[in-house]
Amino acid sequence: MNLEEAIRVLVLGPGRQFPALNTAGLRTLFHNDDDNAFRKGLRKLVGIGLIERVARGLYLNLAHPHMGFRGIGILARRLRPRHLSYLSYEYALSQHGSISQVPMVYIIATTGRPGKYATRYGDLEFSHTNRGEAQILRGTETDPATEMLIASPELAADDLRRIRPWNLHLIDDEMHQDAIADWERMLAS
């Protein structure tokens, strides 16, 4: 792939609709390249800033419009595509108002493997959970900002108790009870 072809495909053409592309997706867009040309082309596109490497085999298409908070959900789903993941721990508790601190990391429980990723949309930290899918789906709802599942205040507190018990002191009991009541009202409406 040369620069002209990359711009035609990623900026002006069919690749523009994809905010994040894995290697197979890029291979489909640049199907005429042999393996060597494709690898060299990827390095060149990263070097000039047309795509950005997020993790092994996953790239952000920088020609795609900025996604805001939605980018976190898109990247989380692409980083753990065959696993159920949801925002939890200190991040979810902060969103619900159970703790006053705002974490600088999106902390995500996943049925997949743990890992940490620094992205232009924020730092993502995946923590493995042994919870079953039914239990996760009962205790989560879709967060409109990130378009991914977020734990209820009770589930997030239980996750914190299981995995990060040293941070339980962050939970304000009165604020947490209010958050649980708000969650239950939201589900009832």
C-alpha positions as CSV (number, residue, x, y, z in Angstrom):
1,M,0.0,0.0,0.0
2,N,1.3,3.4,-0.8
3,L,0.3,6.7,0.9
4,E,-2.1,7.7,-1.9
5,E,-4.0,4.4,-1.7
6,A,-4.1,4.6,2.1
7,I,-5.6,8.0,2.0
8,R,-8.1,6.9,-0.6
9,V,-9.2,3.9,1.5
10,L,-8.9,5.2,5.1
11,V,-9.7,8.9,4.7
12,L,-12.0,9.2,1.7
13,G,-13.2,5.6,1.1
14,P,-14.7,2.6,2.9
15,G,-12.2,2.5,5.8
16,R,-13.5,5.9,7.1
17,Q,-16.5,4.3,8.6
18,F,-14.4,2.1,10.9
19,P,-13.1,3.9,14.0
20,A,-11.0,0.8,15.1
21,L,-9.6,-1.8,12.8
22,N,-7.9,-5.1,13.5
23,T,-5.3,-6.6,11.3
24,A,-7.8,-8.7,9.4
25,G,-10.0,-5.7,8.7
26,L,-7.0,-3.7,7.4
27,R,-6.0,-6.8,5.4
28,T,-9.5,-6.8,3.8
29,L,-9.2,-3.1,2.9
30,F,-5.7,-3.5,1.4
31,H,-6.2,-7.0,-0.1
32,N,-3.9,-6.5,-3.1
33,D,-0.7,-6.3,-0.9
34,D,1.4,-9.3,-0.2
35,D,2.4,-10.0,3.4
36,N,5.7,-8.0,3.3
37,A,4.1,-5.0,1.6
38,F,1.2,-5.1,4.1
39,R,3.5,-5.1,7.2
40,K,5.7,-2.3,5.8
41,G,2.5,-0.3,4.9
42,L,1.2,-0.7,8.5
43,R,4.4,0.6,9.9
44,K,4.4,3.5,7.5
45,L,0.7,4.4,8.4
46,V,1.5,4.3,12.1
47,G,4.7,6.4,11.5
48,I,2.9,9.2,9.6
49,G,-0.1,9.2,12.1
50,L,-2.9,7.9,9.8
51,I,-3.5,5.0,12.2
52,E,-2.5,4.5,15.8
53,R,-1.6,1.1,17.3
54,V,-3.7,0.4,20.5
55,A,-2.6,-3.2,21.1
56,R,-1.2,-6.0,19.1
57,G,-3.4,-6.3,16.0
58,L,-5.7,-3.4,16.9
59,Y,-5.5,0.1,15.4
60,L,-7.4,3.3,15.6
61,N,-8.3,5.0,12.3
62,L,-7.4,8.6,13.0
63,A,-9.3,9.7,9.9
64,H,-12.5,8.7,11.7
65,P,-14.2,11.6,13.6
66,H,-13.3,11.7,17.3
67,M,-15.7,9.4,19.2
68,G,-15.6,11.1,22.7
69,F,-16.6,8.7,25.5
70,R,-18.1,6.3,23.0
71,G,-14.5,5.5,22.0
72,I,-14.0,3.7,25.4
73,G,-16.8,1.3,24.7
74,I,-15.7,0.7,21.1
75,L,-12.1,-0.1,22.2
76,A,-13.2,-2.2,25.1
77,R,-15.4,-4.4,22.8
78,R,-12.6,-4.6,20.3
79,L,-9.9,-5.5,22.9
80,R,-12.1,-8.3,24.4
81,P,-14.4,-9.3,21.4
82,R,-15.5,-12.7,22.6
83,H,-15.9,-11.8,26.3
84,L,-18.5,-9.9,28.3
85,S,-17.0,-6.7,29.8
86,Y,-18.6,-4.0,31.9
87,L,-17.5,-0.8,33.7
88,S,-17.1,-1.5,37.4
89,Y,-15.0,-1.1,40.6
90,E,-14.1,2.5,41.5
91,Y,-15.1,3.9,38.1
92,A,-18.7,2.7,38.3
93,L,-18.9,3.7,42.0
94,S,-17.7,7.2,41.1
95,Q,-20.3,7.4,38.2
96,H,-23.1,6.4,40.6
97,G,-21.9,8.9,43.3
98,S,-20.9,6.2,45.9
99,I,-17.4,7.6,46.1
100,S,-16.3,11.2,45.7
101,Q,-13.0,10.5,43.9
102,V,-13.0,10.3,40.1
103,P,-10.6,7.6,38.9
104,M,-8.2,8.5,36.1
105,V,-8.6,5.0,34.6
106,Y,-11.7,3.2,33.1
107,I,-11.7,0.1,35.2
108,I,-13.5,-2.8,33.4
109,A,-14.5,-6.2,34.7
110,T,-14.2,-8.8,32.0
111,T,-14.7,-12.5,31.5
112,G,-11.5,-12.4,29.5
113,R,-7.9,-11.8,30.5
114,P,-6.7,-8.8,32.4
115,G,-4.6,-6.1,30.8
116,K,-3.9,-2.4,30.7
117,Y,-4.0,-0.1,27.6
118,A,-3.2,3.6,27.3
119,T,-5.3,5.1,24.5
120,R,-6.2,8.6,23.3
121,Y,-9.7,8.1,24.8
122,G,-8.3,7.2,28.3
123,D,-6.5,4.4,30.1
124,L,-8.4,1.1,30.2
125,E,-7.7,-1.5,32.8
126,F,-9.3,-4.9,32.4
127,S,-9.7,-7.1,35.5
128,H,-10.8,-10.7,35.2
129,T,-14.1,-11.7,36.8
130,N,-15.4,-15.2,37.4
131,R,-19.0,-14.0,37.4
132,G,-21.4,-15.8,35.0
133,E,-23.0,-14.0,32.1
134,A,-26.5,-14.2,33.6
135,Q,-25.3,-12.6,36.9
136,I,-23.4,-9.8,35.0
137,L,-26.4,-9.0,32.8
138,R,-28.8,-8.9,35.9
139,G,-26.5,-6.4,37.6
140,T,-25.7,-4.0,34.7
141,E,-27.3,-1.5,32.4
142,T,-26.0,0.3,29.3
143,D,-24.1,3.5,30.1
144,P,-25.3,6.0,27.5
145,A,-22.0,7.9,27.4
146,T,-19.7,5.0,26.7
147,E,-22.3,2.6,25.1
148,M,-21.1,-0.2,27.3
149,L,-22.4,-2.0,30.3
150,I,-21.9,-0.4,33.7
151,A,-22.3,-2.2,37.0
152,S,-25.1,-1.3,39.5
153,P,-23.8,0.3,42.7
154,E,-24.3,-3.0,44.5
155,L,-22.4,-5.1,41.8
156,A,-19.6,-2.5,41.6
157,A,-19.2,-2.6,45.4
158,D,-19.2,-6.4,45.5
159,D,-16.6,-6.4,42.7
160,L,-14.5,-4.0,44.7
161,R,-14.8,-6.1,47.8
162,R,-13.7,-9.2,45.9
163,I,-10.8,-7.8,43.9
164,R,-9.7,-4.5,45.4
165,P,-10.6,-4.7,49.1
166,W,-8.0,-2.1,50.1
167,N,-10.2,0.6,48.4
168,L,-13.4,-0.2,50.3
169,H,-12.7,2.8,52.5
170,L,-13.5,5.1,49.5
171,I,-17.2,4.2,49.6
172,D,-19.3,6.7,51.5
173,D,-22.1,4.6,53.1
174,E,-24.8,7.3,52.9
175,M,-23.9,8.2,49.3
176,H,-23.8,4.5,48.4
177,Q,-27.3,3.9,49.8
178,D,-28.6,6.9,47.8
179,A,-26.9,5.5,44.7
180,I,-28.6,2.1,45.2
181,A,-32.0,3.8,45.6
182,D,-31.4,5.9,42.5
183,W,-30.5,2.7,40.6
184,E,-33.6,0.9,41.7
185,R,-35.8,3.9,40.7
186,M,-34.2,4.0,37.3
187,L,-34.9,0.3,36.8
188,A,-38.5,0.7,38.0
189,S,-39.2,3.5,35.5
